[in-house]
């Protein structure tokens, strides 16, 4: 397992009981055997709002990073995703949203699979590059909005 996966898995285990954790970068880096900047990288790339997390930090001697898993009711979570997408979205952003919503049981496996297919670069390859992310965002928002309306 690579170091980034090891760090992410350790943080995920810390989040399991309460849905939040406070870590000190230096202590965690020392425990794992890496540099604090590697902890920062993992947090900034894997514990983002798109992945369903809120990260707060306090710098200084007693500084910490607090990571919380966001929890919404189904309708609010789906509307939050719709509102956070903006006018365009790349495939990785859609995939992160879909994965997070599926993980929280807010999207069924069937809808998640269909949404991943519909927002993939492979599916949208006929759309010119300048428009592709705009079309993808529109498709993804419509999938989410139809899910909210149907109560699925």
MILO-732098 format. One line per 4 residues: number of its first residue (from 1); their letters; for each residue x, y, z of N, C-alpha, C. Coordinates in steps of 0.001 Angstrom, whole numbers, plus 500000, padded with zeros to 6 digits. Example, Ala and Ser with C-alpha at 12.3 -4.5 7.8 and 13.67 -1.06 7.14 Angstrom:
<nodes>
1) AS) 513190,494310,507800,512300,495500,507800,513200,496700,507800 | 512850,497750,507080,513670,498940,507140,512900,500030,507870 $
</nodes>
This chain:
<nodes>
1) XXXX) 500868,498821,500000,500000,500000,500000,500909,501234,500000 | 500559,502245,499189,501408,503430,499174,501103,504332,500375 | 501985,505269,500621,501912,506107,501812,500620,506931,501855 | 500189,507476,500726,498959,508281,500708,497748,507439,501104 $
5) XXXX) 497677,506219,500595,496565,505330,500961,496614,504977,502438 | 497809,504757,502948,497964,504431,504363,497479,505589,505247 | 497857,506807,504873,497423,508000,505623,495908,508135,505550 | 495353,508023,504347,493902,508170,504166,493153,507109,504966 $
9) XXXX) 493617,505880,504930,492950,504804,505677,493015,505046,507175 | 494140,505552,507659,494251,505838,509085,493251,506932,509490 | 493137,507970,508668,492185,509048,508959,490754,508514,508901 | 490451,507681,507917,489109,507095,507816,488767,506264,509049 $
13) XXXX) 489733,505504,509548,489485,504733,510773,489207,505670,511952 | 489899,506800,512013,489672,507773,513084,488270,508369,512994 | 487751,508495,511781,486431,509088,511557,485278,508125,511855 | 485545,506840,511879,484484,505838,511982,483574,505994,513192 $
17) XXXX) 484119,506251,514354,483283,506235,515560,482380,507454,515685 | 482913,508647,515527,482130,509857,515768,481786,510652,514515 | 482393,510314,513392,482173,511087,512171,483051,512313,512088 | 483939,512490,513083,484912,513583,513029,486153,513148,513794 $
21) XXXX) 487243,513826,513496,488488,513584,514224,489318,514853,514211 | 490127,515002,515215,491101,516086,515267,492472,515452,515280 | 493304,515903,514369,494651,515356,514301,495662,516484,514349 | 496835,516162,514829,497967,517079,514736,498879,516518,513664 $
25) XXXX) 499113,517315,512636,499875,516835,511476,501222,516240,511881 | 501940,516957,512732,503279,516491,513106,503229,515144,513827 | 502283,514994,514733,502164,513728,515465,501780,512585,514530 | 500818,512823,513647,500399,511782,512716,501546,511422,511777 $
29) XXXX) 502258,512432,511288,503399,512185,510398,504453,511342,511103 | 504701,511638,512350,505689,510889,513124,505226,509443,513341 | 503948,509267,513642,503389,507928,513850,503509,507080,512588 | 503195,507679,511445,503192,506940,510182,504598,506832,509589 $
33) XXXX) 505427,507842,509885,506776,507840,509323,506864,508573,507997 | 506236,509738,507948,506290,510555,506734,506471,512015,507139 | 506493,512891,506177,506613,514322,506466,505217,514938,506578 | 505065,515995,507392,503746,516625,507553,503114,517093,506242 $
37) XXXX) 503930,517488,505275,503362,517946,504004,502619,516822,503288 | 503015,515571,503528,502299,514450,502924,500913,514303,503550 | 500810,514594,504844,499510,514601,505517,498633,515687,504884 | 499211,516874,504680,498475,517976,504052,497969,517587,502670 $
41) XXXX) 498822,516931,501898,498432,516522,500548,497226,515588,500588 | 497274,514590,501450,496178,513614,501532,494891,514307,501957 | 494985,515174,502957,493791,515877,503432,493211,516751,502323 | 494070,517500,501629,493565,518426,500604,493062,517723,499354 $
45) XXXX) 493517,516485,499112,493073,515797,497898,491964,514766,498138 | 491872,514216,499344,490906,513142,499579,489794,513496,500560 | 489965,514562,501316,488969,514932,502317,488411,516315,501971 | 487774,516374,500811,487257,517621,500263,485736,517660,500398 $
49) XXXX) 485126,518822,500208,483654,518888,500227,483008,517957,499196 | 483642,517789,498034,483101,516887,497016,483065,515451,497509 | 484000,515115,498401,484046,513767,498971,483217,513668,500252 | 482600,514785,500654,481705,514745,501806,482355,515093,503138 $
53) XXXX) 483403,515921,503096,484101,516282,504335,484229,517793,504485 | 484307,518215,505729,484636,519603,506061,485950,519549,506819 | 486900,520358,506401,488206,520392,507053,488420,521786,507611 | 488720,521837,508907,489039,523087,509580,490428,522921,510174 $
57) XXXX) 491200,523991,510174,492520,523861,510785,492838,525077,511638 | 493657,524823,512640,494161,525881,513505,495667,525734,513527 | 496353,526785,513176,497813,526739,513100,498423,527148,514440 | 499691,526869,514575,500399,527257,515791,500794,526044,516600 $
61) XXXX) 501356,526289,517780,501881,525235,518644,500860,524176,519001 | 499651,524581,519339,498599,523620,519674,497683,523374,518502 | 498184,523628,517301,497345,523543,516106,496871,522137,515813 | 495790,522054,515104,495195,520767,514758,494446,520904,513448 $
65) XXXX) 494077,519784,512906,493188,519721,511754,491981,518917,512202 | 490803,519481,512024,489566,518783,512367,488890,518406,511058 | 488625,517122,510912,487974,516608,509710,486631,516034,510139 | 485577,516487,509480,484226,516013,509803,483556,515491,508545 $
69) XXXX) 482843,514406,508682,482041,513896,507582,480723,514647,507606 | 480371,515215,506475,479132,515963,506359,477972,514980,506329 | 476926,515285,507076,475749,514421,507002,474515,515287,506799 | 473798,514983,505762,472572,515688,505402,471470,514647,505249 $
73) XXXX) 470218,515130,505257,469160,514232,504831,469284,514112,503314 | 468619,513135,502732,468799,512833,501314,468554,514041,500408 | 467427,514705,500588,467099,515844,499732,468111,516965,499855 | 468520,517275,501064,469498,518347,501283,470852,517986,500684 $
77) XXXX) 471267,516735,500847,472557,516303,500305,472566,516387,498781 | 471491,515934,498166,471426,515987,496713,471376,517431,496214 | 470621,518276,496902,470559,519691,496503,471904,520376,496738 | 472611,520012,497806,473950,520557,498056,474878,520178,496898 $
81) XXXX) 474790,518934,496460,475617,518500,495338,475268,519287,494075 | 473979,519445,493799,473550,520210,492621,474102,521633,492688 | 473962,522275,493835,474398,523664,493977,475912,523821,493968 | 476629,522802,494357,478089,522921,494403,478754,522627,493070 $
85) XXXX) 478026,522091,492116,478623,521703,490842,478991,522918,489991 | 478152,523909,489954,478458,525073,489128,478137,524817,487669 | 478602,525704,486777,478240,525602,485363,478978,524499,484601 | 480067,523982,485154,480786,522909,484473,481404,521978,485513 $
89) XXXX) 481653,520739,485077,482251,519751,485979,483024,518730,485164 | 484210,518405,485619,484972,517366,484931,484543,515994,485434 | 485030,514962,484783,484621,513595,485131,485001,513245,486570 | 486182,513656,487019,486634,513321,488376,485736,513947,489440 $
93) XXXX) 485277,515163,489203,484383,515827,490158,483053,515098,490249 | 482492,514743,489113,481226,513990,489119,481415,512648,489808 | 482503,511970,489499,482772,510670,490106,482881,510794,491624 | 483546,511855,492118,483684,512060,493562,482319,512283,494208 $
97) XXXX) 481477,513122,493593,480127,513358,494113,479309,512064,494137 | 479335,511341,493040,478549,510111,492929,479013,509092,493967 | 480303,508939,494088,480860,507990,495057,480449,508355,496482 | 480540,509640,496806,480165,510100,498141,478676,509888,498402 $
101) XXXX) 477837,510246,497454,476387,510082,497637,476003,508610,497737 | 476678,507761,496973,476415,506325,497056,476896,505775,498395 | 478054,506207,498839,478602,505759,500122,477640,506087,501265 | 476997,507245,501170,476051,507665,502210,474656,507076,501985 $
105) XXXX) 474526,506177,501032,473245,505548,500687,472201,506566,500243 | 472654,507644,499606,471741,508656,499102,471449,508449,497618 | 472307,507692,496956,472063,507255,495584,472181,505741,495575 | 471249,505085,494935,471303,503621,494844,472477,503216,493956 $
109) XXXX) 472844,501954,494047,473918,501443,493197,473548,501597,491721 | 472281,501337,491396,471843,501406,490002,471941,502832,489457 | 471460,503793,490232,471523,505196,489784,472977,505658,489732 | 473786,505231,490679,475205,505603,490687,475914,505088,489442 $
113) XXXX) 475659,503847,489098,476286,503261,487908,475851,504016,486650 | 474561,504316,486559,474049,505056,485398,474639,506469,485350 | 474732,507124,486501,475281,508481,486549,476759,508481,486176 | 477505,507485,486648,478927,507384,486271,479073,507208,484764 $
117) XXXX) 478234,506371,484185,478297,506153,482739,477911,507418,481974 | 476845,508074,482410,476347,509255,481691,477293,510442,481770 | 478105,510513,482815,479010,511658,482978,480450,511323,482610 | 480677,510146,482051,482040,509733,481699,482523,510434,480433 $
121) XXXX) 483839,510575,480335,484429,511130,479115,484121,510242,477919 | 484069,508940,478149,483767,507999,477057,482385,508277,476471 | 481421,508519,477333,480056,508794,476878,479969,510134,476142 | 480756,511094,476599,480664,512453,476055,481753,512762,475017 $
125) XXXX) 482391,511728,474489,483510,511956,473564,483108,512680,472279 | 481841,512600,471909,481380,513276,470690,481131,514768,470914 | 481114,515181,472176,480902,516595,472499,482260,517288,472466 | 482344,518422,471791,483632,519113,471674,484159,519503,473054 $
129) XXXX) 485477,519510,473199,486105,519774,474494,485663,521066,475168 | 485509,522152,474452,485097,523361,475184,483719,523235,475846 | 482852,522386,475292,481494,522232,475827,481316,521027,476735 | 482243,520080,476697,482070,518789,477368,481754,518925,478862 $
133) XXXX) 482514,519738,479589,482291,519867,481031,480984,520587,481352 | 480547,521473,480452,479270,522152,480641,478112,521169,480443 | 478199,520365,479402,477169,519358,479144,477146,518336,480279 | 478321,517917,480724,478408,516933,481805,477742,517458,483076 $
137) XXXX) 478002,518724,483433,477394,519317,484628,475876,519340,484499 | 475397,519696,483328,473953,519734,483103,473334,518343,483239 | 473960,517346,482655,473457,515974,482762,473440,515533,484216 | 474543,515762,484917,474649,515314,486304,473623,516011,487193 $
141) XXXX) 473456,517312,487018,472454,518039,487810,471054,517492,487548 | 470757,517208,486300,469435,516679,485972,469210,515294,486561 | 470240,514475,486571,470112,513155,487212,469787,513342,488690 | 470523,514230,489359,470294,514454,490798,468925,515055,491049 $
145) XXXX) 468539,516034,490239,467224,516672,490437,466095,515674,490208 | 466230,514805,489213,465165,513820,488989,465120,512818,490139 | 466264,512549,490761,466318,511651,491912,465615,512268,493112 | 465820,513575,493302,465161,514279,494417,463661,514302,494195 $
149) XXXX) 463217,514627,492991,461795,514700,492685,461109,513358,492843 | 461781,512299,492442,461174,510968,492505,461288,510374,493899 | 462121,510978,494751,462302,510451,496101,463046,509136,496119 | 463922,508926,495150,464652,507653,495053,465841,507634,495957 $
</nodes>
